[in-house]
Amino acid sequence: MRLQTKATLLAAVVGTLAVVATDAVFLLAQRRHFTQVAQRLDRAVMQSWVRKIGPAVAGRDLDSLSREAQFLTQGSGGAAYVYILSPDGSFVVHSDPAFAWKALEEWEPSREQAGVRDMREPVQLYGGMVGEAVIGFRSVAAEQMHRVQVRNILPPLLYVNFTIIVLVLLASLGVSRGIIRPVRQLAAAARDIREGRLDIRLAVGTSDELGSLQGEFNSMASRLKELDDLKTDFLAKITHDLRNPLGAVMGYAEVMLLGIRGPVSSEQQKCLKLMISNADYLSELINNILDVTKLEAGRMEYARTNCDLSGVVEPVVELMKVKADEYGVALVHDVPADFPQAEADPQALRRVLMNLVSNALKFTPQGGQVRVSASVESGGGLRMTVHDSGIGIPREKLPLLFSKFAQVHDRRDLPRQVRGTGLGLAICKEIVEGHGGRIWAESEPGRGTAFQFTIATAPKEAATPLLPPDQPLGRGGARP
């Protein structure tokens, strides 16, 4: 899951929980408010009723008091019970006639009812206490008021909640974009650095931690560029200085091998051949390093022209057939002579094909095949393919193929003992991209590998008119 999605979902969850918590607090406050309102109403009813029954309590007008008590208990919203106590604590009147003139203790256990609240008030007449009135008010009134209020406010409350959640989502999306954008830019720049594009820099747009991170990244990239330039200059100088003495070593070894300086024994010939082989390897390594330094420094120049791909492929195949026969691998190509021309530097293109074919031969076992082919891209351009039936490459190692000095195979898994500089594919990538194309590999372990790259098609030359355009046409629209 992407970081922006995580941030948005987190904000949505937090916002929803905050809204739910706010609603719960609001509804609880409403419930408490209506309970207090109901209590005040009950207190007002109680005080009014006590003032009304004062004379009847003092005169022990039981019929009148019974009617008043029963009146209060009528209806679903009425009191649960009503009774009046004498000063000595016995019932004077009870809404249930069965408890009249009984002691309060006899009724106490049976009066426990859910949702009933006792309210007591002394009954006074002329400043003296003549009894005590008790009303068991039901909480139904408060509950009813609360339910009515909830029904009234629920639709607008839900609308407000939905609006708040949407606003929170939009705000979190905007904030997360502002945070994620520099992170994505930083990730893209890091990928560029990994690919060797050390001149990449980030625009520092803020003064917060992200801006500080971008500034540190730019400082790191600048330092890496300085070190890479030092490395490039060093390699260019050291390889240039190595070429002359290495050429002398190879020249003298070949002279000695030919016996020009005197007879050479078979053991000496073996040593000289080994010396020349290793010198060739060092020469290839030096040339590759020089090419890489030129490509990285942008000093590699291409003499682009319209070239026949068959004329580029055939010499490469003929030259590499010696190595293919040595390995017991069939090397073929199917690029026809009338294949469309490419706009490229023939020498650079030949260098790419040499590296790809050489690489394919190294990793193809005896009895296998390496095929060089070409095709026309549907969207324009040409595609070259070097396909082998070799050991293949694991999928997770394909992104490392074109890195400098990369070795993706264990030497124990190779069909033969081969040596490589690890620079050939990196050079191929630089040359192809320098021509505006792209290069990639498709492979599956045990099923071979196909290296493919694209190259531009040569522009078609305008057809030469048979007659000058200013010559008049003859009869029927034809020029004479």
C-alpha angles and dihedrals in degrees: 000000000000120000092239091053090049092050092048093048091047091051090047092051093046091046092049092049090048091051092047091048091049091050091049092050090047094050092047090050089050091050092050090047094053091046089055091047090051091049091052091049091048090050091051091049090047095051093045092049093048092053089049097051097042096101092042091052092048091048094041092235093173097176092054092045092049091052091049092049094048090047090058093050096050120111132021091280094050129104119287092228141347129200140164122217126208118230089263091057102254125125116268095176131000129186084231105060091207091075099049114133092002125126117266091237091064092060101035098090094051098051097072103119129164116248095016124125122195118224119187128195129172116240109227133183124185091349095307129105112243098171147321127264122210124190123186102213117199118228090224092103094057091045092050093050090048093050092048091049092048091051090051098047099035098085096049090040091055090047091051091047092051091048092049092049092049091049090048090051092049092046092047090047091053093045093045091050090052090051098039096047095069090042090054091046089051091050091049091049090049089053089051090051089050090052090053099257095134096166092074116120133181126229107239104220103166139043096221130095092288091053090049090050091051090050092050090049091053090050090050092048091049091051092048090050091052092050091046091051090050090049092049093050091047093050092046092052098041095046091048090052091048097053097070099051090041090053090051091051092050092046095051092044091054091047090052092046090054090054094239091134093045141298117322124206122228091253090052091048089054091052092046092050090050089049092051092046092053091044089053089051091050090047090052090048092050092048091049092049090049090050092049092050091049092048093047092047091048092239096122108110123198124209097211118198140147105282135178110240091210088057089053098043100045097059090047092051092046092049094048095045090085091059091041091054090048090054094042092241125138112235115195139158135198104196106134121220092241094054113132115274123252128223102231147106103277093209093050091045090050089051091054093049092046091054094046095046092045090050092048092050092051093058100038115094124227112289093028130118138234117199128191114201141163134209139177117252117235092229094046131279133071132275126211120198131192107191125183135182092224135129095292131221128267112251094238091057097051094091089058096055098093097042117111115264091003117157112187099175131072108235089229090063096052120109090228141005107274135163127217137175095221089231103091097085092042089055090048090053093050093048095047093046089046086060091051095255135111134233131206143157133231117196147154124195110261094010103076135248134270118205111196134181136174129227132184121263116242112255113254115249116239113257114254110241116241092225134024110272093236095059111107121247121247129222117318091021095291125126114237 
